[in-house]
Amino acid sequence: MASWCGDLAAPPRVLVAPRPSGANCQGNVLSLRHPKSDEETGYLFIDGQLHEFNWFKERFGSWFLGDYVCEDGSLYYCTLVDPVFILLPILKAARMSNGKDPGKFRQMDEILYVEGYPGYQHLMGIAGNHIELVCEVKEVANVKFFRLDDSKVLSWLCCKAHNLKEVFPKLGKNYAAQGEKELLKDAVQIIREYLNDEPWLTLLCRKLQLDVKEIIDMNKTSEASFCAESSPVPFRPSEEKPGNSSTKSSKGRPAKKQKAEVESKNIKDMFRRVTRKGT
């Protein structure tokens, strides 16, 4: 059994993902813009559903992958993400509103054409049903035209926040002891990971009668802790770089790189942003 060497193209990764429903079906890793950071990020599109990649690592552990040992011991796992979050920034840009002008109605193929990001075209078959939740729709000669509607976006976000708030008490005693307002703050913190602060977070907090500055400050504390735990960059499979093979041991083998010690985690740490207030 050999370790992964620097002269090979890229180290293998362990990914936990849903299996395609049909024998001839396969998933696609799409490069899309992250709705908050605007950075290129990989998403898995399979069976008409969009998944985001998450990362998890124990302090000690390795993976045996074929003839190699993946010493890192980390893994990626996929979870469903609502396509509306991913499409919200391009819907906002597509309407080209200016001041009090509500903007233009656009066809679906126009909205999903984003220069440098052909992955959005894969969402053509599912986007219509989702964006009708947040858009005005007009139909001319059997062709639908869409324009983002701020009031519908706000209603949709409020629904998301209240749905999350109802789920929290089922996750453990920490949530059951929290009041309605604290649960609502936790829900908005999670939603904020997919939203720009302006205008959406500000509008959402105003509607829910929450202090937007408090939500932002709470997230800053959480993000600082998250960075300290040595999280990787967003999943970009096409950008994996070959390792540096110039460092050799006395026997001519690639020398092992010393790894920074990472704090041990358990499964609850995946939800640290949510449970921090209750622990």
C-alpha positions as CSV (number, residue, x, y, z in Angstrom):
1,M,0.0,0.0,0.0
2,A,1.5,3.3,-1.1
3,S,0.9,6.9,-0.1
4,W,-0.2,9.4,-2.6
5,C,2.8,10.9,-4.3
6,G,3.5,14.4,-5.5
7,D,4.4,13.4,-9.1
8,L,0.8,12.2,-9.7
9,A,-1.8,14.5,-11.1
10,A,-4.0,15.1,-8.1
11,P,-4.7,13.4,-4.8
12,P,-8.0,11.4,-4.6
13,R,-10.9,12.7,-2.7
14,V,-13.6,10.8,-0.8
15,L,-17.1,12.1,-1.7
16,V,-20.4,10.9,-0.2
17,A,-23.0,11.7,-2.9
18,P,-26.4,10.3,-4.0
19,R,-26.3,7.5,-6.6
20,P,-28.0,8.3,-10.0
21,S,-31.5,6.8,-10.2
22,G,-31.0,5.3,-13.7
23,A,-28.3,3.1,-15.1
24,N,-27.5,5.6,-17.9
25,C,-27.7,8.7,-15.7
26,Q,-24.7,10.5,-14.3
27,G,-24.2,13.6,-12.2
28,N,-22.4,16.7,-13.4
29,V,-20.2,18.9,-11.3
30,L,-21.1,22.5,-12.3
31,S,-19.0,25.5,-11.8
32,L,-21.4,28.3,-10.6
33,R,-21.0,31.5,-8.7
34,H,-21.5,31.3,-5.0
35,P,-24.5,33.4,-4.1
36,K,-22.8,35.3,-1.3
37,S,-19.0,35.4,-2.2
38,D,-19.5,35.4,-6.0
39,E,-16.5,33.0,-6.1
40,E,-16.5,30.1,-8.6
41,T,-17.7,27.1,-6.6
42,G,-18.5,23.5,-7.6
43,Y,-22.1,22.1,-7.2
44,L,-23.3,18.6,-8.0
45,F,-26.3,18.4,-10.3
46,I,-27.9,15.0,-10.4
47,D,-31.4,13.7,-11.1
48,G,-32.7,17.3,-11.4
49,Q,-31.5,18.3,-8.0
50,L,-28.7,20.7,-7.0
51,H,-26.3,19.7,-4.2
52,E,-23.5,21.7,-2.5
53,F,-20.3,20.2,-1.4
54,N,-19.4,20.3,2.3
55,W,-16.2,19.3,4.0
56,F,-15.5,17.3,7.2
57,K,-12.4,16.1,8.9
58,E,-11.6,14.2,12.0
59,R,-8.4,14.8,13.9
60,F,-7.1,11.3,13.2
61,G,-8.0,9.1,10.3
62,S,-7.0,8.0,6.8
63,W,-8.7,6.5,3.8
64,F,-7.6,3.4,1.9
65,L,-8.4,4.1,-1.8
66,G,-7.4,1.3,-4.1
67,D,-3.6,1.0,-3.9
68,Y,-3.2,4.3,-2.1
69,V,-3.6,5.7,1.4
70,C,-5.2,9.1,1.6
71,E,-3.5,10.4,4.8
72,D,-5.6,13.5,5.0
73,G,-8.6,11.5,6.2
74,S,-11.1,14.2,5.2
75,L,-14.2,13.8,3.1
76,Y,-16.6,15.8,1.0
77,Y,-20.4,15.1,1.3
78,C,-23.3,16.5,-0.6
79,T,-26.4,18.1,0.7
80,L,-29.3,19.6,-1.2
81,V,-29.4,23.3,-1.8
82,D,-32.4,25.3,-3.0
83,P,-31.6,26.6,-6.5
84,V,-33.3,29.8,-5.8
85,F,-30.4,30.9,-3.6
86,I,-28.0,30.1,-6.4
87,L,-30.1,31.9,-9.0
88,L,-31.0,35.0,-6.9
89,P,-27.8,37.0,-7.8
90,I,-28.2,36.4,-11.6
91,L,-31.9,37.2,-11.5
92,K,-31.1,40.5,-9.8
93,A,-28.5,41.3,-12.4
94,A,-30.8,40.2,-15.3
95,R,-33.6,42.6,-14.6
96,M,-31.2,45.6,-14.9
97,S,-33.3,47.8,-12.6
98,N,-32.2,51.4,-12.1
99,G,-33.5,53.4,-9.2
100,K,-37.3,53.2,-9.2
101,D,-37.4,51.4,-12.5
102,P,-38.4,47.8,-11.6
103,G,-36.4,46.5,-14.6
104,K,-36.9,44.3,-17.6
105,F,-38.6,41.0,-18.1
106,R,-36.2,38.4,-19.6
107,Q,-36.5,34.9,-21.1
108,M,-35.0,32.0,-19.3
109,D,-32.2,31.4,-21.7
110,E,-31.1,35.0,-21.4
111,I,-31.1,34.9,-17.6
112,L,-29.1,31.7,-17.5
113,Y,-26.5,32.9,-19.9
114,V,-23.6,33.9,-17.6
115,E,-20.3,34.6,-19.4
116,G,-17.7,32.1,-18.3
117,Y,-20.2,29.9,-16.5
118,P,-21.8,27.4,-18.9
119,G,-22.9,25.3,-15.9
120,Y,-26.0,27.5,-15.5
121,Q,-27.4,26.1,-18.8
122,H,-27.8,22.7,-17.1
123,L,-30.3,24.2,-14.8
124,M,-32.6,25.2,-17.6
125,G,-35.0,22.2,-17.0
126,I,-35.6,23.0,-13.3
127,A,-35.1,26.8,-13.0
128,G,-38.6,27.8,-14.2
129,N,-40.6,26.2,-11.4
130,H,-38.2,27.6,-8.8
131,I,-37.8,31.1,-10.0
132,E,-41.6,31.6,-10.3
133,L,-41.5,31.7,-6.5
134,V,-39.5,35.0,-6.6
135,C,-40.4,36.5,-10.0
136,E,-43.2,38.1,-11.8
137,V,-44.1,36.1,-14.8
138,K,-45.6,37.2,-18.1
139,E,-46.4,34.8,-21.0
140,V,-46.4,36.1,-24.6
141,A,-47.1,33.6,-27.4
142,N,-46.5,30.6,-25.1
143,V,-43.1,32.1,-24.1
144,K,-42.5,33.0,-20.5
145,F,-40.7,36.1,-19.4
146,F,-39.4,36.6,-15.8
147,R,-38.5,39.6,-13.7
148,L,-37.3,39.4,-10.1
149,D,-39.9,40.8,-7.6
150,D,-38.4,42.1,-4.3
151,S,-41.7,41.5,-2.4
152,K,-41.9,37.9,-3.5
153,V,-38.2,37.4,-2.6
154,L,-38.9,38.7,0.9
155,S,-41.9,36.5,1.4
156,W,-39.9,33.5,0.3
157,L,-37.0,34.3,2.6
158,C,-39.4,34.8,5.6
159,C,-40.9,31.4,4.8
160,K,-37.4,29.8,4.8
161,A,-36.6,31.5,8.1
162,H,-39.8,30.3,9.8
163,N,-39.5,26.8,8.4
164,L,-35.9,26.5,9.9
165,K,-37.1,27.9,13.2
166,E,-39.7,25.1,13.5
167,V,-37.0,22.4,12.8
168,F,-34.5,23.6,15.4
169,P,-36.3,22.3,18.5
170,K,-36.3,18.8,17.1
171,L,-32.5,18.8,16.9
172,G,-31.8,18.8,20.7
173,K,-32.4,20.2,24.1
174,N,-30.3,23.3,23.5
175,Y,-32.8,24.5,21.0
176,A,-35.8,23.6,23.0
177,A,-34.6,25.9,25.8
178,Q,-34.3,28.9,23.4
179,G,-37.0,31.5,22.9
180,E,-38.7,32.2,19.6
181,K,-36.6,35.2,18.8
182,E,-33.3,33.4,19.5
183,L,-34.4,30.6,17.2
184,L,-35.3,33.1,14.5
185,K,-31.8,34.7,14.8
186,D,-30.2,31.3,14.3
187,A,-32.3,30.6,11.2
188,V,-31.4,34.0,9.7
189,Q,-27.7,33.3,10.4
190,I,-27.9,30.1,8.4
191,I,-29.8,31.8,5.5
192,R,-27.2,34.6,5.5
193,E,-24.6,32.2,4.3
194,Y,-26.4,32.3,0.9
195,L,-27.3,36.0,0.8
196,N,-25.8,39.3,0.2
197,D,-26.3,41.6,3.1
198,E,-27.6,44.3,0.8
199,P,-30.4,44.3,0.1
200,W,-31.7,40.9,1.1
201,L,-30.4,40.5,4.7
202,T,-31.4,44.1,5.6
203,L,-34.9,43.6,4.2
204,L,-35.3,40.2,5.9
205,C,-34.2,41.5,9.3
206,R,-36.5,44.5,9.0
207,K,-39.4,42.3,8.2
208,L,-38.7,39.9,11.1
209,Q,-38.0,42.8,13.5
210,L,-34.4,41.7,14.1
211,D,-31.2,43.8,14.5
212,V,-29.3,43.3,11.3
213,K,-26.0,44.6,13.0
214,E,-26.4,41.9,15.7
215,I,-26.8,39.2,13.0
216,I,-23.7,40.3,11.2
217,D,-21.6,40.5,14.4
218,M,-22.8,37.0,15.4
219,N,-21.7,35.7,12.0
220,K,-18.3,37.4,12.2
221,T,-17.6,35.6,15.5
222,S,-18.6,32.3,13.9
223,E,-16.6,32.8,10.7
224,A,-13.4,33.7,12.7
225,S,-13.8,30.4,14.6
226,F,-14.5,28.5,11.4
227,C,-11.3,29.9,9.7
228,A,-9.3,28.9,12.8
229,E,-10.3,25.3,12.3
230,S,-8.5,25.2,8.9
231,S,-11.3,24.7,6.5
232,P,-10.4,24.2,2.8
233,V,-11.3,26.5,-0.1
234,P,-14.6,26.0,-1.9
235,F,-14.8,22.7,-3.9
236,R,-13.3,23.2,-7.3
237,P,-12.4,19.8,-8.8
238,S,-11.1,21.3,-12.0
239,E,-8.5,23.3,-10.2
240,E,-6.7,20.5,-8.3
241,K,-3.0,21.2,-8.7
242,P,-0.2,18.6,-8.8
243,G,1.8,18.3,-5.6
244,N,5.4,19.5,-5.3
245,S,7.6,16.5,-6.1
246,S,10.9,18.3,-5.6
247,T,11.3,17.3,-1.9
248,K,12.7,13.8,-1.6
249,S,13.7,11.7,1.4
250,S,17.1,10.0,1.7
251,K,15.7,6.9,-0.1
252,G,14.5,8.9,-3.1
253,R,10.8,8.8,-2.0
254,P,8.7,12.0,-1.7
255,A,9.1,13.3,1.9
256,K,6.0,13.4,3.9
257,K,4.7,16.9,4.5
258,Q,4.2,17.9,8.1
259,K,0.5,18.5,8.6
260,A,-0.9,21.1,10.9
261,E,-2.9,19.6,13.7
262,V,-6.6,20.1,13.3
263,E,-8.9,20.2,16.2
264,S,-11.0,17.1,16.8
265,K,-14.6,17.3,15.8
266,N,-17.7,15.2,16.2
267,I,-20.8,15.1,14.0
268,K,-22.4,18.0,15.9
269,D,-19.6,20.3,14.8
270,M,-21.0,20.2,11.3
271,F,-23.8,22.4,12.7
272,R,-21.5,24.6,14.9
273,R,-22.9,27.9,13.5
274,V,-26.4,26.8,14.6
275,T,-25.6,25.3,18.1
276,R,-23.0,27.8,19.2
277,K,-25.5,29.9,21.2
278,G,-27.0,27.0,22.9
279,T,-23.8,25.3,24.1
